[in-house]
Amino acid sequence: HPAAALRNPRWREAFVQDMEKLPRLIQGLRDKH
């Protein structure tokens, strides 16, 4: 259940780190084309 996952600090920390990486990944994909 998503709400239960959000209450898990370790999972939320990993999620936040992934969200911080996303713009860089998107920019990298954009630069390749």
Residue frames as a rotation matrix with the C-alpha (Angstrom) as fourth column:
HIS 1
0.576 0.817 0.000 0.00
0.817 -0.576 0.000 0.00
0.000 0.000 -1.000 0.00
PRO 2
0.083 -0.606 0.791 1.51
0.521 -0.650 -0.553 3.38
0.850 0.458 0.262 -1.03
ALA 3
0.603 0.187 0.775 0.59
-0.437 -0.736 0.517 5.11
0.667 -0.651 -0.362 2.23
ALA 4
0.954 -0.294 0.056 2.34
0.129 0.571 0.811 2.41
-0.271 -0.766 0.582 4.23
ALA 5
0.336 -0.871 0.358 5.42
0.910 0.203 -0.361 2.79
0.242 0.447 0.861 2.03
LEU 6
0.218 -0.219 0.951 5.46
0.090 -0.966 -0.243 6.54
0.972 0.139 -0.191 2.63
ARG 7
0.876 0.115 0.467 5.51
-0.437 -0.216 0.873 5.89
0.202 -0.970 -0.139 6.37
ASN 8
0.726 -0.688 0.004 8.69
0.657 0.695 0.291 3.84
-0.203 -0.209 0.957 5.91
PRO 9
0.702 -0.439 -0.560 11.53
-0.261 -0.891 0.371 6.39
-0.662 -0.115 -0.741 6.39
ARG 10
-0.317 -0.894 0.318 14.10
0.032 0.325 0.945 4.31
-0.948 0.310 -0.074 4.51
TRP 11
-0.116 0.366 0.923 11.81
0.940 0.341 -0.017 3.89
-0.321 0.866 -0.384 1.51
ARG 12
0.864 0.494 -0.094 10.88
0.453 -0.846 -0.282 7.58
-0.219 0.201 -0.955 1.55
GLU 13
0.331 -0.822 -0.464 14.55
-0.270 -0.554 0.788 8.59
-0.904 -0.136 -0.405 1.69
ALA 14
-0.543 -0.510 0.668 15.33
0.433 0.511 0.742 6.40
-0.720 0.692 -0.057 -1.32
PHE 15
0.275 0.746 0.606 12.32
0.948 -0.105 -0.300 7.85
-0.161 0.657 -0.736 -3.14
VAL 16
0.851 0.012 -0.525 13.44
0.061 -0.995 0.076 11.43
-0.522 -0.096 -0.848 -2.43
GLN 17
-0.158 -0.982 -0.104 16.94
-0.165 -0.078 0.983 10.63
-0.974 0.172 -0.150 -3.69
ASP 18
-0.408 0.073 0.910 15.47
0.801 0.507 0.318 9.16
-0.438 0.859 -0.266 -6.89
MET 19
0.673 0.722 0.160 13.33
0.721 -0.593 -0.359 12.26
-0.164 0.357 -0.920 -7.41
GLU 20
0.565 -0.549 -0.616 16.43
-0.227 -0.821 0.524 14.43
-0.794 -0.156 -0.588 -7.00
LYS 21
-0.488 -0.785 0.381 18.23
0.135 0.364 0.922 12.36
-0.862 0.501 -0.071 -9.67
LEU 22
0.216 0.692 0.689 15.36
0.764 0.319 -0.561 12.55
-0.607 0.648 -0.460 -12.16
PRO 23
0.867 0.146 -0.476 16.01
-0.119 -0.867 -0.483 16.07
-0.483 0.476 -0.735 -13.51
ARG 24
-0.065 -0.974 -0.218 19.64
-0.704 -0.110 0.701 15.16
-0.707 0.200 -0.679 -14.18
LEU 25
-0.489 -0.059 0.870 18.61
0.337 0.907 0.251 11.95
-0.805 0.416 -0.423 -15.95
ILE 26
0.573 0.773 0.273 16.04
0.611 -0.181 -0.771 13.81
-0.546 0.608 -0.576 -18.05
GLN 27
0.668 -0.401 -0.627 18.59
-0.516 -0.856 -0.002 16.48
-0.536 0.325 -0.779 -18.93
GLY 28
-0.409 -0.863 0.297 21.07
-0.397 0.461 0.794 13.75
-0.822 0.207 -0.531 -19.89
LEU 29
-0.139 0.446 0.884 18.53
0.706 0.671 -0.228 12.14
-0.694 0.593 -0.408 -22.20
ARG 30
0.843 0.489 -0.222 17.73
0.242 -0.715 -0.656 15.51
-0.479 0.499 -0.722 -23.73
ASP 31
0.283 -0.822 -0.495 21.42
-0.650 -0.543 0.531 16.25
-0.705 0.172 -0.688 -24.35
LYS 32
-0.453 -0.503 0.736 21.90
0.101 0.791 0.603 12.96
-0.886 0.348 -0.308 -26.23
HIS 33
0.204 0.640 0.741 19.24
0.842 0.271 -0.466 13.75
-0.499 0.719 -0.484 -28.85
